[in-house]
Amino acid sequence: MQSLADFQAKFRVHDLAVHRTGGWIVSVRPSQCTLGACVIGLDRECRSLGDATPDEAAGLIRAARWFEDRARAAFGADRFNHLALMMVDDQLHFHALPRYAAPRDLAGRAFADPGWPKVPDLSHANPSDDAVLAAVAATLKG
């Protein structure tokens, strides 16, 4: 079993955090499979959505709403996918992915969504160095 600390270190949750609400942390995903991709993770040990409290469930909705509103305003996202895979990383979290019908630009770099309009391609790596991640975070924060 993976500890919460190991999960948060792997995804650089605290380093890349852009929003906190209702027990959840929204952080920029270190691998930008689509521009503005984030991880929405519960900030406590939890391995199942069914084990979230009612308050945490409400917090998840607030976190997702914030993410969608910001990604739409910041990058012109066309749609959103929220994936709770948890096969490798067994802490309760969602990969929150803005989806794009056409490439977007940020900081002079092009970002593609090669899975559009089907399932997202999580193996696709748009630019994701620290400068790009900082630009994504700053843009999401407004």
Order of alpha helices (4+ residues) and beta strands (2+ residues): alpha-beta-beta-beta-alpha-beta-beta-beta-beta-alpha
